[in-house]
Amino acid sequence: MNTPICDFVKKYSESNKIRLHMPGHKGQGFLGIEHLDITEIDGADVLYKAEGIIQESQDNASSLFGSGRTFYSTEGSSLAIRAMLFLVKKFSQDGGLPPVLVACRNAHKTFVTAAAILDIDVKWIWPENEENILSCKISPSYLDEFLSNQKEKPTAVYVTSPDYLGNMSDISGLAQVCHKHGILLLVDNAHGAYLKFLPESMHPIDLGADMCCDSAHKTLPVLTGGAYLHVSKDAPVMFRQQGENALSLFASTSPSYLILQSLDYANKYLTEGYREKVADFIGKMNSLREHLVSLKYTLVGTEPLKITIDARSIGYTGTEMAEILQKKDIVCEFSDPDYLVLMLTPEISREKIDYIKSTFSEVFLKKTKTGVRPPSWAKEYPLHKIDAGKAIFMSSEELPVEQCLGRVLASPTVSCPPAIPIVVCGETINESAIELFKYYGIKKCNVIKE
């Protein structure tokens, strides 16, 4: 597969032209990569009005992922999520209907802020069996029942899969339910770009989703910020036609050509034996999992390239485990009082896998298991009080969480790591929320002035 963006930039770099255009480094600098960092000069195309090399590269990506159309983002999945919600709102209003979304409660805060700014009504769906607020496991039958009980037909359902702990939803089953009800399915697949390249694809577009975002930089060898917005071949045509407009509404007018080159070259890389690399690496991952289980670690989630350890099962917090591993030169993706998350890809060598195995065998002295678990929504869920689109712009004041009982949140969210909302703007803060704030170390909130 060709690499039109990389080829153009390389040729331009080698031409030694006098750069009387942005960026200010003029191809010179301290990092050694400035010569490849350009702007939208003549011939370099325009990211959100692509007709040349960028469009050619995006077409390559679309072919690779089997989408109706794939758009690049140099601002991560956050930009793609905002664009998805804009497209859904426009689709709703074109049909003469108010925009209503059903969303699993573990949505990223970017979804919350986008919905608030776009004034989209969100109906939250809570997990069938709550274990923690980072996950929201729902079955197709549970979704079917939920949708059947809605007085107002939503435009779309929004799910996060894989979630931060590596739990994966039945996207195929959820898509069938959505389409039975005449509803779109949107997927935050930020952690799952590589799912397309498993021996049997588990990518949302292949499983029936109408749109999804992928953070290429999270699991593929792409620079930070590189992401995709995928539109299915079966999705409304308007999504393909208006995707660039939707992205440009929220995006910088100065996209990074370093990130664009990374996305461009990834197309080539992914066609040159990457599936085989993933299949071979999954074997190594399975071996690592078996090793950890033999050492009595409790693992969570089913995502192939992520390992999540229930730290409490061996008497630690996830944060304690991460600190110990850091001293052994192993830097983890995420930790909190309960979990330790390791994200691996085929770029990790066999030698490093062996080192990880030996480290986990040696550094953690088993403690007495702790019965402490995070607070939950057992008492009550937060109650919607004011539309988020209004609440986010109302006068507010910052108070200690102990003084926030019964107050209405003004800021877009109060999120625990990793950006999962405990409470969202317009909701009333209850006792369960305050317990969660304290558990995750949140000390203050912005609430609407009374």
C-alpha positions as CSV (number, residue, x, y, z in Angstrom):
1,M,0.0,0.0,0.0
2,N,1.3,3.4,-0.9
3,T,2.1,6.3,1.5
4,P,1.2,9.5,-0.3
5,I,1.5,11.9,2.7
6,C,4.9,10.5,3.7
7,D,6.2,10.6,0.1
8,F,5.1,14.2,-0.3
9,V,6.7,15.4,2.9
10,K,9.9,13.5,2.3
11,K,10.2,15.0,-1.2
12,Y,9.5,18.5,0.1
13,S,12.0,18.1,3.0
14,E,14.8,17.0,0.6
15,S,14.1,19.9,-1.8
16,N,15.7,22.4,0.6
17,K,13.2,25.1,-0.3
18,I,13.1,28.3,1.7
19,R,10.2,28.0,4.0
20,L,8.4,31.3,4.2
21,H,5.4,29.6,5.8
22,M,4.5,28.2,9.2
23,P,5.8,26.5,11.4
24,G,8.3,29.0,12.8
25,H,11.1,26.5,13.1
26,K,11.5,26.5,9.2
27,G,12.5,22.9,9.2
28,Q,15.4,23.5,11.6
29,G,15.4,22.7,15.3
30,F,16.4,20.7,18.3
31,L,14.4,17.5,18.0
32,G,15.7,16.3,14.6
33,I,12.2,15.9,13.2
34,E,11.4,19.5,12.3
35,H,12.2,19.0,8.6
36,L,9.2,16.7,8.4
37,D,6.9,19.1,10.2
38,I,5.0,21.2,7.7
39,T,1.6,22.9,7.3
40,E,-1.1,22.8,4.7
41,I,1.1,24.2,1.9
42,D,0.3,23.8,-1.8
43,G,0.3,20.1,-2.7
44,A,0.0,19.0,1.0
45,D,-3.8,18.9,0.8
46,V,-6.2,20.2,3.5
47,L,-7.2,17.8,6.2
48,Y,-10.9,18.6,6.5
49,K,-11.4,19.5,2.8
50,A,-9.2,16.6,1.5
51,E,-9.0,16.2,-2.3
52,G,-5.3,15.1,-2.8
53,I,-2.8,13.1,-0.8
54,I,-4.7,13.1,2.5
55,Q,-7.9,11.9,0.7
56,E,-5.8,9.2,-1.0
57,S,-4.4,8.1,2.3
58,Q,-7.8,8.1,4.0
59,D,-9.1,6.0,1.2
60,N,-6.3,3.5,1.9
61,A,-7.4,3.4,5.6
62,S,-11.1,3.0,4.6
63,S,-10.1,0.0,2.4
64,L,-8.0,-1.4,5.2
65,F,-10.8,-1.2,7.8
66,G,-13.7,-2.0,5.4
67,S,-15.6,1.2,6.2
68,G,-17.9,3.2,4.0
69,R,-15.5,6.1,4.8
70,T,-12.7,6.7,7.2
71,F,-11.6,10.2,8.3
72,Y,-8.3,11.0,10.1
73,S,-8.1,12.9,13.3
74,T,-4.8,14.4,14.6
75,E,-6.6,15.2,17.9
76,G,-7.4,11.8,19.1
77,S,-10.7,10.0,19.5
78,S,-12.0,13.1,21.5
79,L,-12.4,14.9,18.2
80,A,-14.0,11.9,16.5
81,I,-16.5,11.6,19.4
82,R,-17.6,15.2,19.1
83,A,-18.0,14.8,15.3
84,M,-20.1,11.6,15.8
85,L,-22.5,13.5,18.2
86,F,-22.8,16.4,15.8
87,L,-23.6,14.1,12.9
88,V,-26.3,12.3,15.0
89,K,-27.8,15.6,16.1
90,K,-27.9,16.8,12.4
91,F,-29.4,13.5,11.3
92,S,-32.1,13.8,14.0
93,Q,-33.1,17.3,13.1
94,D,-33.0,16.6,9.4
95,G,-35.7,14.0,10.2
96,G,-37.7,16.5,12.3
97,L,-36.9,14.8,15.6
98,P,-35.2,16.1,18.7
99,P,-31.7,14.5,19.3
100,V,-31.9,11.8,22.0
101,L,-29.1,9.4,22.8
102,V,-29.0,6.3,25.0
103,A,-25.5,6.0,26.5
104,C,-23.9,3.5,28.8
105,R,-22.9,5.4,31.9
106,N,-19.1,4.6,31.6
107,A,-18.8,7.0,28.7
108,H,-15.7,9.2,28.5
109,K,-16.1,12.8,29.7
110,T,-15.6,13.9,26.1
111,F,-19.0,12.4,25.3
112,V,-20.5,14.3,28.2
113,T,-19.1,17.7,27.3
114,A,-20.0,17.2,23.6
115,A,-23.6,16.2,24.4
116,A,-23.9,19.2,26.8
117,I,-22.5,21.8,24.3
118,L,-24.6,20.3,21.4
119,D,-27.7,20.2,23.7
120,I,-28.3,16.5,23.1
121,D,-30.7,14.8,25.5
122,V,-28.9,11.8,27.0
123,K,-30.7,8.9,28.6
124,W,-28.2,6.9,30.7
125,I,-28.3,3.2,30.8
126,W,-26.7,1.6,33.9
127,P,-25.0,-1.8,34.0
128,E,-27.0,-4.9,34.7
129,N,-24.7,-6.1,37.5
130,E,-22.7,-3.2,38.8
131,E,-19.1,-4.0,39.9
132,N,-17.5,-0.6,39.5
133,I,-18.2,2.7,37.8
134,L,-15.5,2.1,35.1
135,S,-17.5,-0.6,33.4
136,C,-21.1,-0.8,32.1
137,K,-21.9,-4.3,31.0
138,I,-25.2,-4.7,29.2
139,S,-26.5,-7.6,27.2
140,P,-28.6,-7.4,24.0
141,S,-31.7,-8.5,25.8
142,Y,-31.2,-5.9,28.5
143,L,-30.8,-3.2,25.9
144,D,-33.9,-4.5,24.0
145,E,-36.0,-4.2,27.2
146,F,-34.5,-0.7,27.9
147,L,-35.3,0.6,24.4
148,S,-38.8,-0.9,24.5
149,N,-39.6,1.0,27.6
150,Q,-38.5,4.4,26.3
151,K,-41.4,6.8,25.7
152,E,-39.4,8.8,23.2
153,K,-37.5,6.9,20.5
154,P,-33.8,7.7,20.7
155,T,-31.7,8.4,17.6
156,A,-28.8,6.2,18.7
157,V,-27.2,4.1,21.4
158,Y,-23.6,4.9,22.5
159,V,-21.4,2.3,24.1
160,T,-17.8,2.1,25.1
161,S,-16.1,-1.1,24.1
162,P,-13.5,-2.1,25.0
163,D,-13.7,-0.2,28.2
164,Y,-10.7,0.9,30.3
165,L,-10.5,-2.4,32.2
166,G,-10.7,-4.5,29.1
167,N,-14.3,-5.5,29.2
168,M,-15.8,-6.0,25.7
169,S,-19.5,-5.7,24.8
170,D,-21.4,-7.9,22.4
171,I,-21.3,-5.4,19.6
172,S,-22.9,-7.7,17.1
173,G,-25.8,-8.4,19.4
174,L,-26.3,-4.8,20.4
175,A,-26.2,-3.7,16.8
176,Q,-29.0,-6.2,15.9
177,V,-31.1,-4.8,18.7
178,C,-30.5,-1.2,17.7
179,H,-31.4,-1.8,14.1
180,K,-34.5,-3.8,15.0
181,H,-35.7,-0.6,16.8
182,G,-34.6,1.6,13.9
183,I,-31.8,3.1,16.0
184,L,-28.1,3.8,15.2
185,L,-25.2,2.2,17.1
186,L,-22.2,4.4,17.9
187,V,-19.1,2.8,19.5
188,D,-16.3,4.4,21.4
189,N,-13.6,2.0,20.2
190,A,-10.7,4.1,21.3
191,H,-8.9,1.2,22.8
192,G,-9.7,-1.3,20.0
193,A,-8.2,-0.2,16.7
194,Y,-6.2,-3.4,16.6
195,L,-9.4,-5.5,16.8
196,K,-9.7,-5.4,13.0
197,F,-6.5,-7.4,12.7
198,L,-7.3,-10.3,15.0
199,P,-7.5,-13.7,13.2
200,E,-11.3,-13.1,13.2
201,S,-12.1,-9.3,13.2
202,M,-13.9,-8.0,16.3
203,H,-13.9,-4.4,15.0
204,P,-17.2,-2.6,15.6
205,I,-17.6,-1.7,11.9
206,D,-17.4,-5.4,11.0
207,L,-19.9,-6.2,13.8
208,G,-22.6,-3.8,12.7
209,A,-21.9,-0.4,14.3
210,D,-22.9,2.6,12.2
211,M,-20.0,4.8,13.4
212,C,-17.0,4.4,15.7
213,C,-13.9,6.1,16.7
214,D,-10.5,4.4,17.0
215,S,-7.5,5.9,18.8
216,A,-4.8,4.5,16.5
217,H,-2.2,5.8,18.9
218,K,-3.5,3.7,21.8
219,T,-2.9,0.2,20.3
220,L,-1.3,0.7,16.8
221,P,2.2,2.0,16.1
222,V,1.0,5.6,15.5
223,L,2.0,8.9,17.1
224,T,0.0,10.2,20.0
225,G,-3.1,12.0,18.7
226,G,-3.6,9.8,15.6
227,A,-7.1,8.5,15.4
228,Y,-9.9,7.5,13.0
229,L,-13.6,8.2,12.6
230,H,-15.1,5.3,10.7
231,V,-18.5,5.4,9.0
232,S,-20.1,2.1,8.1
233,K,-21.2,1.4,4.5
234,D,-24.7,0.8,5.8
235,A,-24.9,4.1,7.8
236,P,-26.9,7.1,6.5
237,V,-25.1,8.6,3.5
238,M,-25.1,12.0,5.2
239,F,-22.5,10.8,7.7
240,R,-20.0,10.1,4.9
241,Q,-20.9,13.4,3.1
242,Q,-20.8,15.6,6.3
243,G,-18.0,13.9,8.2
244,E,-15.3,16.5,7.3
245,N,-17.6,19.3,8.2
246,A,-18.4,17.7,11.6
247,L,-14.7,17.2,12.4
248,S,-13.7,20.7,11.2
249,L,-16.3,22.3,13.6
250,F,-14.2,21.2,16.6
251,A,-10.7,20.7,15.2
252,S,-7.7,22.9,15.0
253,T,-7.0,24.5,11.6
254,S,-3.3,23.5,12.1
255,P,-3.3,19.7,12.0
256,S,0.0,17.9,12.8
257,Y,1.6,16.6,9.6
258,L,3.9,14.4,11.8
259,I,0.7,12.6,13.0
260,L,-0.7,12.5,9.5
261,Q,2.5,10.9,8.3
262,S,2.3,8.4,11.1
263,L,-1.3,7.5,10.2
264,D,-0.3,7.3,6.5
265,Y,2.6,5.0,7.1
266,A,0.5,2.8,9.4
267,N,-1.6,1.8,6.4
268,K,1.4,0.3,4.8
269,Y,2.7,-1.3,8.0
270,L,-0.7,-2.9,8.8
271,T,-0.8,-4.6,5.4
272,E,2.7,-6.2,5.7
273,G,2.1,-9.1,8.0
274,Y,0.5,-7.3,10.9
275,R,-2.3,-9.9,11.3
276,E,0.3,-12.6,11.7
277,K,2.2,-10.5,14.2
278,V,-1.0,-10.0,16.2
279,A,-1.9,-13.7,16.1
280,D,1.6,-14.6,17.3
281,F,1.6,-12.0,20.0
282,I,-1.8,-13.2,21.3
283,G,-0.1,-16.5,22.0
284,K,2.5,-14.7,24.1
285,M,-0.3,-12.8,25.9
286,N,-2.1,-16.0,26.7
287,S,1.1,-17.4,28.2
288,L,1.5,-14.3,30.3
289,R,-2.1,-14.5,31.5
290,E,-1.6,-18.2,32.4
291,H,1.5,-17.3,34.3
292,L,-0.2,-14.6,36.3
293,V,-3.2,-16.8,37.1
294,S,-0.8,-19.5,38.3
295,L,0.6,-16.9,40.7
296,K,-2.9,-16.4,42.1
297,Y,-3.5,-13.0,40.5
298,T,-7.2,-12.3,39.6
299,L,-7.6,-11.0,36.1
300,V,-10.5,-8.9,34.8
301,G,-11.8,-8.4,31.2
302,T,-11.5,-10.2,27.9
303,E,-9.7,-7.8,25.7
304,P,-6.9,-9.7,23.9
305,L,-4.1,-7.1,24.3
306,K,-4.9,-5.8,27.7
307,I,-4.3,-7.3,31.2
308,T,-6.2,-5.9,34.1
309,I,-5.3,-7.2,37.6
310,D,-7.7,-7.0,40.5
311,A,-5.1,-5.7,43.0
312,R,-7.3,-6.3,46.0
313,S,-7.2,-10.0,45.3
314,I,-3.6,-10.1,46.6
315,G,-4.0,-7.4,49.3
316,Y,-2.6,-4.4,47.4
317,T,-4.1,-1.4,45.8
318,G,-3.5,-0.9,42.1
319,T,-1.6,2.3,42.9
320,E,0.8,0.4,45.2
321,M,1.5,-2.2,42.5
322,A,2.2,0.5,39.9
323,E,4.7,2.2,42.2
324,I,6.5,-1.1,42.8
325,L,6.6,-1.9,39.1
326,Q,7.9,1.6,38.3
327,K,11.0,0.9,40.4
328,K,11.5,-2.2,38.2
329,D,11.3,-0.1,35.0
330,I,7.8,-1.3,34.1
331,V,5.4,1.6,33.6
332,C,1.7,0.7,33.6
333,E,-1.1,2.4,31.7
334,F,-3.4,2.9,34.6
335,S,-3.9,2.2,38.3
336,D,-6.4,3.1,41.0
337,P,-7.3,1.8,44.4
338,D,-8.7,-1.4,42.8
339,Y,-7.0,-2.2,39.5
340,L,-3.8,-2.3,37.6
341,V,-4.0,-2.0,33.8
342,L,-1.3,-3.2,31.4
343,M,-1.6,-2.4,27.7
344,L,0.6,-4.5,25.4
345,T,1.1,-4.7,21.6
346,P,3.2,-6.7,19.2
347,E,5.9,-4.0,19.6
348,I,6.7,-5.5,23.0
349,S,9.5,-8.1,22.5
350,R,9.5,-11.7,23.8
351,E,12.4,-10.7,26.1
352,K,10.3,-8.0,27.7
353,I,7.4,-10.4,28.1
354,D,9.8,-12.8,30.0
355,Y,11.0,-9.9,32.2
356,I,7.4,-9.0,33.0
357,K,6.7,-12.6,34.0
358,S,9.7,-12.8,36.2
359,T,9.0,-9.5,37.8
360,F,5.5,-10.5,38.8
361,S,6.9,-13.7,40.2
362,E,9.3,-11.9,42.5
363,V,8.2,-8.4,43.6
364,F,4.8,-8.8,45.2
365,L,4.7,-10.4,48.6
366,K,1.2,-11.8,49.1
367,K,-0.8,-10.0,51.7
368,T,-4.1,-10.8,53.4
369,K,-6.8,-10.2,50.9
370,T,-8.7,-7.0,51.7
371,G,-12.5,-6.8,51.7
372,V,-12.6,-3.1,50.9
373,R,-14.4,-2.4,47.6
374,P,-15.3,0.9,46.0
375,P,-18.6,2.6,46.9
376,S,-21.4,2.0,44.4
377,W,-24.7,3.4,43.4
378,A,-26.5,1.0,45.7
379,K,-28.3,3.8,47.5
380,E,-29.5,5.7,44.5
381,Y,-28.4,7.0,41.1
382,P,-27.8,10.7,40.5
383,L,-31.1,12.5,39.6
384,H,-31.3,14.7,36.5
385,K,-32.3,18.2,37.6
386,I,-31.4,20.6,34.9
387,D,-30.6,20.0,31.2
388,A,-26.8,19.7,30.8
389,G,-26.8,22.2,28.0
390,K,-28.1,24.8,30.4
391,A,-26.3,23.7,33.6
392,I,-22.9,24.0,32.0
393,F,-23.3,27.7,31.4
394,M,-25.0,28.7,34.7
395,S,-23.2,30.6,37.5
396,S,-21.4,28.3,39.8
397,E,-19.3,28.1,42.9
398,E,-16.6,25.7,44.1
399,L,-17.3,23.9,47.4
400,P,-15.8,21.0,49.4
401,V,-17.5,17.8,48.5
402,E,-18.9,17.5,52.0
403,Q,-21.0,20.6,51.4
404,C,-22.3,19.5,48.0
405,L,-25.0,17.1,49.1
406,G,-28.2,18.0,47.3
407,R,-26.5,20.6,45.1
408,V,-26.6,20.5,41.3
409,L,-23.3,20.0,39.4
410,A,-22.4,22.8,37.1
411,S,-19.1,21.6,35.6
412,P,-19.3,19.1,32.7
413,T,-18.4,16.2,34.9
414,V,-16.8,15.1,38.1
415,S,-14.7,12.2,36.8
416,C,-12.7,9.6,38.5
417,P,-9.6,8.4,36.7
418,P,-9.7,7.6,33.8
419,A,-12.3,10.3,32.9
420,I,-15.4,8.3,33.7
421,P,-18.2,10.5,35.1
422,I,-19.3,10.0,38.6
423,V,-21.8,12.9,38.2
424,V,-22.5,15.0,35.1
425,C,-23.7,18.6,34.8
426,G,-27.3,19.1,35.7
427,E,-27.4,16.1,38.1
428,T,-28.0,16.4,41.8
429,I,-25.2,15.2,44.0
430,N,-26.3,12.5,46.4
431,E,-24.7,10.5,49.2
432,S,-23.5,7.7,46.9
433,A,-21.8,10.3,44.7
434,I,-20.0,11.9,47.7
435,E,-18.8,8.5,48.9
436,L,-17.3,7.9,45.4
437,F,-15.8,11.4,45.3
438,K,-14.0,10.7,48.5
439,Y,-12.9,7.2,47.4
440,Y,-11.3,8.6,44.3
441,G,-9.7,11.5,46.1
442,I,-12.0,14.3,44.7
443,K,-12.1,17.1,47.2
444,K,-14.1,19.9,45.5
445,C,-16.9,20.4,43.0
446,N,-18.4,23.2,41.0
447,V,-22.1,23.5,41.8
448,I,-24.8,25.8,40.5
449,K,-25.2,28.9,42.7
450,E,-28.4,28.8,44.7
